[in-house]
Amino acid sequence: MSDFGALIELKTISQTKLTAEEIRLFRNAVDKIKKENQFSDALGESFLFKIMDVDSNGSSLVVILSEYWFGDEDEQETFDFAKENDLEKIETIAASLQALMGKEHIVTAIFDGW
């Protein structure tokens, strides 16, 4: 597993389980953004757009966009470099997804360690 990276999280405002229709809408929106854009990470690799469930009650989904590993370099410098490259892009993607998903959902751009 990677050490850190960029992701987007989808939740309902009510924190209830996502419906099959909401999941379908979200997957279609992610696919649309992926097909219409050429986003790449700090290493020049295309964003992953890997959709995953993150909790047992089904109240959120995440889209993993980039993954990075710490190596021999300074960890904070590596993290900051990748974040500087990815953050504006993931915020743009999150804003597009928020517009497509509507006010009943919270779409959050996150760049962090895991």
Secondary structure, 3 states (H helix, E strand, C coil): CCCEEEEEEEEECCCCCCCHHHHHHHHHHHHHHHHHCCCECCCCCECCCEEEECCCCCCEEEEEEEEECCCCCCHHHHHHHHHHHHHHHHHHHHHHHHHHHCCCEEEEEEEEEC
